[in-house]
Amino acid sequence: MARLEGKVALVTGAASGIGRACAERFAADGAKVVGADLRAGDLGGVRLAKLDVRDEAAIAALVAEIARDHGRLDTVVNAAGVAGGGPVHLLDAAAWQQVLDVNLKGTFLVCKHALALMLQQSARAGERGSLVNIASIEGLEGTAGGSAYNASKGGVVLLTKNLAIDYGRSGIRANAICPGFIETPMLESVLGNPAMAAVRDEIRREHKLRRFGRPEEIASVASFLASADASFVSGQALAVDGGFTAGRDPHVTELMGL
């Protein structure tokens, strides 16, 4: 049987990047997937509902629709997100708020309404549901110029831990994935400018595998966390980063021929 056979999943930010890879992987693993993004459409057989994760009424309506059509909601992947930041003294308050509203508040709102449904539904194999929040290694450690983005993703990490504490006794798990730099349209929007070539190379090199990650590599971990294989995993912020956060590399071993 496929890993997620019979499960119902909601994936936000499903039109591109990590969200799209998660929607496709969950469907391939047997889940009934409802994707959500700013534009509606079809993603290889996965329906994309139009959703702005800042709109609580729209989130409530979508979760109610999932309950009506599928009877339950087993897992949520919160992958909707935006980039943004800069030195704090130069950062416009509205720009700061947009990043926090999408990345942190949006995750909170989707979890809020998903949890309300999960608490009402019967458990399967001792579990009512699983939340998988896409954070970032920039929610684990600082990055130059990251301000708003780092703050939002750090908030997602601690929100996730609190969800695990508060809802574990009800049979609901919550985990965060903290990706390194992943080859997505968001990464391209930040580092794709030729003027950023040297910075891009330095960041790539800081991944100990000496490459950026791929969206499907994050999706495979999300599928694991949503599955029975991770039945005793909750409250974790799992870095999937090619070794980025393992520590700094001053290239000493290169002098030793490694």
N, C-alpha and C positions, 0 to 999 in steps of 0.2 A: 504494500500500500504506500502511496505517496505520503511524504512527511506531514503535509497539512490537509490531507484528505478530509472533506466534510466541514472544515472550518470556514467561517465567514470573516473576511478581513476588510478593513478600511485603510486605505493608504492615501495620505495627503501629499500634495506636491508631486502627483503621479504622472504629470505630463512630460517630465524630462529628468535627467540626472539620476540621483540615487532613488528618488521616489518612483520613477518609471521602472528602474531595474528591480525594485522591490515588488511592484505590482506584477511585473512579468514573472519573476521568480516564484512568488506566492501562487500565481495561477498555474505555473508549471508543476508546483508541488502539491496541487490538488485543491487549493482553497478557492472559494467563491469570493472574488475580489471586486470591491467597489472602489474605484479610484476617484480622487477629487483634486481639482486644480482650478485656477482662475478661469479657465475656458473648458467648456464641455466638449465631449467628443467620444471617440472610440480608440482604444489602444490595443490593437490586435485581439479584439474580442472582449477586452476589459472595458466596461463603461466608465467614462470619465464624467462625473457630476461637476457642475460649476459650483465652486465654493471659494470664498474668501475666508480664511481661518480667523480673521478679525471679527467676523459677523456671527455673533452668538446665536441669533435666531435662525440663520441659515444652517449652522451646525446642528442645532436641535432638530430642525426639520429633516436633515439628511439622516441623522441617527434614527429618527422615528420611521423614516422610509425604509431603512435597512431592517429594522425590527418587523415592520409590516411585511416586507417582501421575503425575508429570510428567517424570521423568527428569533434571531439572536445575533450577537456580534462577539466573536471569539478573540479577535486580535486587532490592534490598531498600530499602524506605523505612522508616526508624525514626522514626515520628511519635508513638509513645506517650509521654506526658509528664504531669506534674502541676505545678501552681503551688505556691509557698511561699517564705517568707523572713521578713524583719523585721530590726530592729536585732539585731546579733549577741549583745549582752549580755542580750537578752530572749528569745532563740530557744532553744527546747527541743532538746536533742541528738537526740531521737527524730524530731522534725519535720525537722531538718536531714538526718538519715540517710534518711528516706523520700524526700525530693526527690532526693538523690544516687543512691539505689538505683534509682529508676524512670528518671530522666532520663539518668544517666551509666552506671551499672552495667548497666541494661537495654539500652542501646545497645551497650555492649561485649559483652554476652552474645549478643545476636542476631547481631552482626557475627561473633563468634567461630565460631558454628556455621554461619552462612551461608558464611563464608570456607572452612571445612573442605570443604564440598561444592563450592564454586566451584573450588577448587584441583584437585579430582579430575576435573572435567568438561572436555570439549573446548572449544576456543575457537570462537567464531563471529565471523567478520570480524575476527580478531585479538584478540578480547576474551572473557575468561572470565566477567566479571561487573561489576556496578556497584553501589556502595553510596551511598545518599543519606540522610544523617542530618539530621533537622530540629533545628537549634540555635536561635539567637535573636540578635537584635541585642543582647540582654542578655548574650550570650556574647562580644560584641565590645567593649562599653563598659559601665561601671557604671550602675546605676540605683538611686536612693534606695530603701532597704528591700529590695533584691533579693537580698541575701546568698546564700542557699542556691540559689535559682533561677539567679542569675548564675554562681555557681561551677559548677553542674552543666552549664550550657550552654557556658561557657568550656571546660570539660573536653571536651565533645563536639567543639568546634571543633579542639582540639589532638589529640584522639584521631583525628579524621578525617584530619588532615594526616599523622599517623604511619602510618595505614593506607595512604594514598596512597604514601608512601615505601616501606613494607615490601612491598607487594603489586603495585606497578606493573609490576615486571619479570615478573610472572606473568600480566599482562594483565587486572588488576583495577583499576578506577578507584574512587576514594572522594571524595565532595564533601559539603559541608554547606550547607544553606540556612539563612540567618539572617533569619527573618521579622521585620517590624515588628509592631505591634499589629494582630492580625487578629480580625475579627468571628467569634468562636467561643464555645461555652459556657464555655471556660476564661476568656476575657476578661470575659465577663459575670459570672462568679463573683467576679472580682477588682474590676471597676469598675462593676458593675451597681447597686450600692447607691446610692440617691439622695444619700447623704452624700458620695459620691465624684464627684458631677456636675462640680464645678469642676476636679478633677484629671483626669477623663476628657476634658473639653474642652481642657485644656492639653496633654495627651498627644496628642490628635487633631491639634491645631494644630501640634505639633512635627513631624508628618509634613508634608513640604513640599508634598505634594499635598492637604493639609488634609482628609484622611479616613483612616479605618482601612482596612486591606486586607481582601480577601475570600479565603476558603479556596481557591477555584478559581484565584486568582492565584498562590498558592504551588504548587498542583498542576501548573499549566502549566510552571513552572520545573523541578519534579521530573521531569516527563515528558521535558523536554529533556535533563536531566542523565543520565537513564537510557537515552537513545537514542543512535544512531549519530551524530546531529548534534553530540553533545558528545564525540566519540571522543578528542579531544586535551585534554579538560578534566579535571583531577584535582588533588586537594589544595587545592581552593578553598573558602573560606567566603564564599558569595555572599549579600550583603545584598539582600533583597527587601522594601523598607521604605518605599516612597513618599518617599524622600529623608531619612528620619529621621537617618541617620548621616552625611549630607553635611556637617553642621556646624550650629552654632547660628544662629538667626534672630532678631536683636533688632528686627526690623520697621522697619529704617531705610528700606528701599526703599518701604515703604508711605507714608512721608512724602514720597517723590518721585513719588507717583502710580501706582506699580506694584502 
